[in-house]
Amino acid sequence: MKIITFLTDFGTADSYVAQMKGVASSLSDARLIDITHDIRPHHIREAAFLLQTIVPYYPLGSVHVVVVDPGVGTSRKGLLITTKTQILVGPDNGVLLPAAHFLGEFTVYEIINKTYLLDTPSNTFHGRDVFTPVAAHITNGVPFDQIGQQTTEYIDLNLGNAEITEQTVEGKIVYIDRFGNLITNIPWYRLRDVFTYGKTAMVFLGSHSRTMPFVQTYGLAGVGEPLLTIGSSNYLEISMNQGNASELFSVKEDDDVKLLFK
């Protein structure tokens, strides 16, 4: 099955997404899937995190187009990244790299062959004129090295490495979902060696500090009670049962998080 996904900060009030899909449909019979178009404008890290969370669930050969591109029209490159399972297409601003690292071994190409772009690309809409046609041609079997040339010079993006000891964990908030859950960069595969369900921790968030239980799911805490859990993306979340932890603690992405185990 041919699949092209789209992840952007365009919203749905304007016609930008529809234009990209029109281009894709005119060049390929791939199935077109919207990841989200509600990334906060220009928020590269948010898009990078969400891309990383969705790639494990897509089939072999899926092509992901990401357009959160505040540098559009400048000298920033356009990239095509190949992995053993999926392909990533978008601007050279780091947005593709967390997903590429997650997928394992990868190769980066700079998009250079204008044959596979729309004629006279706009200076302000490479999502439609560069990245979408490249993705469509890939689904049609065009070799990667015909579209671009390999490069080792690109902007990497690190969502941060949590520091974990037997007594403490330090990390950052990388994403806040619509429920107000504070998703951190603290992965379960590292945390589980020092922290188990049923325990509690003192959590430091900005000017706030609070003891919270570590539970398997939201409903195991009292209504309105803050809690710690492992979310569906396998990262530690600071949440509230039927409430909004983001509003309670008045925090934002990139704010520091520290846990002191009890």
C-alpha positions in Angstrom: 0.0 0.0 0.0 1.3 3.5 -0.9 0.8 6.0 1.9 1.7 9.7 2.1 1.1 11.5 5.4 1.0 15.2 6.1 2.0 17.0 9.4 1.9 20.8 9.3 1.2 24.0 11.2 -1.2 25.2 8.5 -4.5 24.7 10.4 -7.6 23.9 8.3 -9.2 27.3 7.8 -7.1 28.0 4.7 -6.6 26.0 1.5 -2.9 25.1 2.0 -3.5 21.5 3.0 -6.0 21.0 0.2 -3.4 22.3 -2.3 -0.8 19.9 -1.1 -3.3 17.0 -1.4 -4.3 18.1 -4.9 -0.6 18.0 -6.0 -0.2 14.5 -4.4 -3.3 13.2 -6.0 -2.3 14.5 -9.5 1.0 12.7 -9.3 0.4 9.5 -7.3 -2.4 7.1 -6.4 -1.1 6.9 -2.8 -3.5 7.0 0.1 -3.3 10.5 1.8 -3.4 10.7 5.6 -3.5 13.7 7.8 -1.5 13.4 11.0 -2.3 16.9 12.2 -2.3 20.4 10.9 -2.7 22.0 14.4 1.0 22.3 15.3 1.5 25.7 16.8 2.8 28.0 14.1 6.6 27.6 13.6 6.9 25.2 16.6 9.5 22.8 15.1 10.1 20.8 18.3 6.4 20.0 18.7 6.2 18.7 15.2 9.4 16.7 15.6 8.0 15.0 18.8 4.7 14.1 17.2 6.4 12.7 14.1 8.5 10.5 16.3 5.4 9.2 18.1 3.5 8.2 14.9 6.2 6.5 12.8 6.1 3.2 14.8 2.5 2.7 13.7 2.9 3.1 9.9 3.5 0.3 7.4 6.7 -0.3 5.5 7.4 2.3 2.8 5.2 5.1 4.2 6.3 8.6 3.2 5.9 11.4 5.8 5.7 15.0 4.6 6.4 17.5 7.4 5.9 21.2 6.8 6.7 23.4 9.8 9.0 25.6 8.0 9.8 29.1 9.3 12.9 29.3 7.0 10.9 28.7 3.8 12.5 30.5 0.8 15.8 31.1 2.5 19.0 29.1 1.9 17.9 26.2 4.2 17.9 22.9 2.3 15.1 20.5 1.6 15.7 17.0 2.8 14.7 13.5 2.0 15.6 11.0 4.7 15.5 7.2 4.1 15.4 4.6 6.8 15.0 0.8 6.6 11.2 1.2 7.0 9.9 4.7 6.1 10.8 7.9 4.3 10.7 11.4 5.7 10.5 14.6 3.6 10.7 18.2 4.8 12.9 21.2 5.6 16.4 21.1 7.0 15.5 22.6 10.4 15.8 19.4 12.5 12.1 18.6 12.4 12.7 15.2 10.8 15.7 14.0 12.8 14.2 12.7 16.1 12.0 10.3 14.0 15.0 9.4 11.8 17.0 8.5 14.9 14.1 6.6 16.4 13.8 4.5 13.2 17.5 3.5 13.3 20.0 3.7 10.5 19.2 6.4 8.0 20.6 8.3 5.0 20.0 12.0 4.3 19.6 13.4 0.8 19.5 17.1 -0.1 16.7 17.6 -2.6 18.3 19.2 -5.7 16.7 17.8 -8.9 14.1 20.3 -10.1 12.6 17.7 -12.4 10.7 16.3 -9.4 9.4 19.7 -8.2 6.5 21.7 -9.5 7.4 24.2 -12.1 8.5 27.6 -10.7 8.2 26.8 -7.0 6.8 29.5 -4.8 9.3 31.1 -2.4 6.7 30.7 0.4 5.1 27.3 -0.1 7.7 24.5 -0.5 5.2 22.2 1.2 3.1 22.2 -2.0 5.8 22.8 -4.6 8.8 20.8 -3.3 8.1 18.4 -0.5 4.7 17.0 -1.7 5.8 16.3 -5.3 9.0 14.7 -4.0 6.9 12.4 -1.8 4.6 11.5 -4.6 7.4 10.6 -7.0 9.0 8.4 -4.3 5.7 6.4 -4.1 5.9 6.0 -7.8 9.4 4.4 -7.5 11.7 7.2 -8.5 15.2 6.4 -7.0 16.3 8.6 -4.1 19.6 9.4 -5.8 17.7 10.8 -8.7 15.9 13.3 -6.5 18.9 14.4 -4.4 22.4 13.8 -3.4 23.6 12.3 -0.1 24.7 14.7 2.5 26.2 14.6 6.0 25.5 18.3 6.7 22.1 18.9 8.1 20.5 20.3 11.3 20.0 17.7 14.0 17.5 18.1 16.8 17.8 16.6 20.2 14.6 16.6 22.3 16.9 16.3 25.3 18.4 13.4 27.3 16.9 12.8 30.7 19.3 12.3 33.6 18.3 9.3 35.8 19.8 8.1 39.0 18.6 5.8 41.7 17.1 8.8 43.6 16.2 11.4 41.0 15.1 12.0 37.4 15.6 15.3 35.5 14.1 16.0 32.1 12.0 18.4 30.2 8.4 18.8 29.0 8.4 18.2 25.3 4.7 18.3 24.5 1.4 19.3 26.0 -1.6 17.5 24.5 -5.2 18.9 24.3 -6.1 17.3 27.7 -3.3 19.2 29.4 -1.1 16.1 29.9 2.6 17.1 30.3 4.6 14.7 28.2 8.3 14.6 29.1 11.4 13.3 27.4 11.8 10.7 30.1 11.5 7.3 28.5 9.9 4.3 30.2 12.7 1.9 29.1 15.1 3.9 31.2 12.8 4.9 34.1 11.5 1.4 34.9 14.9 0.3 36.4 14.5 2.9 39.2 10.8 3.6 39.5 7.8 1.2 39.7 4.0 1.6 39.8 2.6 2.2 43.2 5.4 4.4 44.4 5.3 8.2 44.8 7.7 11.0 43.9 8.1 14.6 44.8 7.7 16.5 41.4 9.3 19.9 40.9 7.8 21.9 38.0 8.8 25.6 37.8 7.8 27.1 41.1 5.6 24.2 42.0 6.5 21.1 44.0 4.0 18.3 44.8 4.0 14.6 45.8 2.3 12.5 43.1 1.5 8.8 42.8 3.0 6.7 39.9 0.0 4.8 38.5 -0.7 2.7 35.4 -3.5 4.9 34.1 -5.4 8.1 34.9 -8.4 6.6 36.6 -6.3 5.0 39.3 -5.9 8.4 40.9 -8.7 10.4 42.4 -10.7 12.8 40.3 -8.8 16.1 40.1 -5.7 14.5 41.5 -2.3 15.0 39.8 -0.5 11.8 38.9 2.5 10.3 37.1 2.0 7.7 34.4 3.5 6.2 31.3 1.5 7.5 28.3 0.9 5.7 25.0 4.1 7.1 23.6 6.1 5.3 26.3 7.2 8.6 28.0 6.5 9.7 31.5 3.5 12.0 31.7 2.4 14.4 34.5 -1.3 14.4 34.3 -4.5 14.9 36.2 -7.4 12.6 36.4 -10.3 14.4 34.5 -8.4 17.7 34.8 -5.7 19.8 33.1 -2.2 19.5 34.6 -0.9 22.2 32.2 -3.3 24.8 33.7 -2.7 23.6 37.3 1.0 24.0 37.1 1.2 26.9 34.5 4.1 25.3 32.6 5.1 25.1 28.9 7.2 23.1 26.6 10.9 23.0 27.4 10.3 23.7 31.1 12.4 21.5 33.4 11.0 18.6 35.4 12.6 16.9 38.3 11.4 13.9 40.3 12.8 13.0 43.7 11.8 9.4 44.6 10.3 8.6 48.0 
